[in-house]
Amino acid sequence: MVYLQVLLEQIIINPNKNNQMMRSKYKKIILVILISFTGIEMVGQEQLYVDATATGINNGASWKDAYTKITDAIASAEANSTIHIAKGTYTGNVSSTAITIDKSLTLIGGYPTGGGTANHFENETILDGSKKRRVVNITKASKLIGLIIQNGKETDYDGAGLRIASSSTLEDCVIRNNHTSKDSEGEVKGGGIYSAFSLKMINCKVVGNSVSSNSSFKNIVKGGGVFVRGTLLAINSLFLKNIANSDSGNAYGSGIYASKQTELINCLITRNLAKSNNEAIGAGLYASGTVGSSSRAIRLKNSVLWENMVSTDGGKKLVTGEYSINGPSEDYFSAVNSLVKGEYLEGYGNINDKSNKFNPHFANPAYDDFRLMANSKLIDSGREKYNKTTIDLAGNNRVSGRIDIGPYESK
């Protein structure tokens, strides 16, 4: 045990570079020895800390000694560990991807400088691609909480904000201003998010992302905001002002491009744009089903599709294009307690806008404020059984009386 104590002091306390490398290399060995000598059952996983302003010994063991780079924390962490991140802007590596998560981890942002209680509204924790590279690449199932992922750029590959290669969860995250493009021949997908596996989103905003092709090739672009090849569950989330644009090819699903079972609960998909000089459809939501897919695979619950537009002349003329469902049967798509502009969908509790005169009375949509005014008919028009969360997209209590339609609960 004396040798173990010395080894721990050398690896964990001494901050020089070589010992930091030893710390990562021998951490598993130390844990095994501890368990063997003490008989203690290890409960829980490692907690690491990141703060760009920290001035301690940079070993991630506390807020005082926090890593100053997220990449260092990820490299040091064991699988299933939690990394707590203080507010600030983190640019990661100068490579094709800023931050790669190659083990199952939970990353939580929103902490004040020096540590404290996480509040992602007050303490913005930004992962930034500097408009030069993809921001985050996830290769093992992980969970991101309270992070802003922005300014990603990807050329000829999918997913500028996030590329996800294992089922993952995003909670209280903002995915904004990420741009994927392709000038050579072929498809390109997922401006904000490309997920090859199942994705769960809770209280997230996907805003101002794009997927585009400006070449003479008839390229197909899919999912300006989100492209999901696996299943998608989104709750209390906003998909706003995302663009799918192909000069010579086809543009599909500017807000969301769904490939398999998709459930949208208390979501708002609005003001997304699909644009091309050929075919552009499903600006808000495009769902591509396959033969054998289950019925009602695309489900709207307490949700809104509103003012999503398409253009087939390069943007000169815009027409409504809320959704397009390319499923194997008529019942592939279903909606309950939901609103789609210009339509009256079959299903329980849906709002009738067949006359195209309904006003949802958003607070100030010109400034991206989609909270509900007191006279909105979306108030108390949802069903609580679909949504078990307790907090809405603005951080307010989710249910005040009967649940409202959309991501914001009226006070």
Secondary structure, DSSP 8 states (H G I E B T S, - for coil): -HHHHHHHIIIII--SHHHHHHHHHHHHHHHHHHHHHH-----S--EEEE-TT--S-SSSSSSTT-BS-HHHHHHH--TTEEEEEESEEE---SSSEEEEE-S-EEEEEEE-TT--S--TTTS-EEEE-TTTSEEEEE-S--EEES-EEE--EEESSS-SSEEE-S-EEEES-EEES-EEE--SSS-EE-SSEEESS-EEEES-EEES-EEEE-SSS--EEE-SSEEESS-EEEES-EEES-EEEESSSEEE-SSEEE-S-EEEES-EEES-EEEESSEEE-SSEEEE--TT--TT-EEEES-EEES-EEESSTTSS-EE--EEEE-SSGGGEEEES-EETT---SSTT----TTS-----EEEGGGTEEEE-TT-TTTT-S-GGG---SB-TTSSBS-SSS--SSS----
